[in-house]
Amino acid sequence: MVHSDERILIEPADPATVADRLAYAIEFELTSLMSHYRAFKFAFPGMRNEFLERVPNLLRDTLQQALAPKRFTRFITPPQFRFQTYIR
């Protein structure tokens, strides 16, 4: 994450927030597939794919459950941060 401050912040991250962000990232990767599925549903209004209908909730529920017992760290940097500057 990036912030306007010049400091580097390292702090714990909430597993539920991490799971939500991952779910959104995966949903973005599925945009093309879901677009085709919506076109399919338009062409064949009586037909459905129950799995694809459940994907968003399934992603969130599975990630929430899998990541809940884990510990995460948030690394917040200034906008022009370069890792190479801090690696020796």
C-alpha positions in Angstrom: 0.0 0.0 0.0 1.1 3.6 -0.6 0.5 6.7 1.5 1.5 10.3 1.2 3.7 10.3 4.3 7.5 9.8 3.8 7.7 7.1 6.5 7.6 3.3 5.9 4.9 1.7 8.1 4.7 -1.9 9.0 1.6 -3.0 10.9 -0.6 -6.1 11.4 -3.3 -6.6 8.8 -6.7 -8.1 9.4 -7.1 -11.5 7.8 -10.7 -10.7 6.8 -9.5 -7.6 4.9 -6.8 -9.6 3.2 -9.4 -12.2 2.2 -11.7 -9.6 0.8 -8.9 -7.9 -1.2 -7.8 -11.3 -2.6 -11.4 -12.2 -3.5 -11.7 -8.9 -5.4 -8.5 -9.6 -7.3 -9.6 -13.0 -8.3 -13.0 -11.7 -9.3 -11.3 -9.2 -11.6 -9.4 -12.1 -13.2 -12.7 -13.8 -13.9 -14.2 -10.7 -15.6 -13.9 -12.2 -19.1 -15.5 -15.5 -18.1 -18.3 -13.8 -16.2 -19.0 -11.5 -19.2 -19.4 -14.5 -21.4 -21.6 -16.2 -18.9 -23.9 -13.1 -18.7 -24.1 -13.2 -22.5 -25.0 -16.9 -22.3 -27.7 -16.1 -19.8 -29.1 -13.4 -22.0 -29.2 -15.7 -25.0 -30.7 -18.6 -23.0 -32.7 -17.0 -20.2 -33.9 -20.3 -18.7 -30.4 -21.8 -18.3 -28.0 -21.2 -15.4 -24.7 -22.5 -14.2 -25.1 -22.9 -10.4 -21.4 -23.0 -9.8 -20.7 -19.7 -11.6 -23.7 -18.1 -9.8 -22.0 -18.9 -6.5 -18.4 -18.0 -7.4 -18.3 -14.6 -5.6 -19.7 -15.9 -2.4 -17.7 -19.1 -2.6 -14.5 -17.1 -3.1 -15.1 -14.9 -0.1 -16.2 -17.7 2.2 -13.3 -20.0 1.3 -10.7 -17.3 1.6 -12.2 -16.0 4.9 -12.1 -19.5 6.3 -8.6 -20.3 5.0 -7.0 -17.0 6.0 -8.7 -16.5 9.4 -6.0 -18.3 11.5 -3.1 -16.7 9.6 -1.2 -13.6 10.6 -0.6 -10.9 8.0 1.5 -7.8 7.9 0.8 -4.6 5.9 3.7 -2.8 4.4 2.8 0.9 3.7 5.3 3.0 1.7 5.7 6.5 0.3 4.7 6.8 -3.4 8.2 6.7 -4.9 9.5 3.9 -2.7 12.1 1.6 -4.2 12.9 -1.7 -2.5 16.4 -1.7 -4.0 17.3 1.3 -1.9 16.8 -0.7 1.3 18.4 -4.0 0.3 22.0 -4.5 1.1 
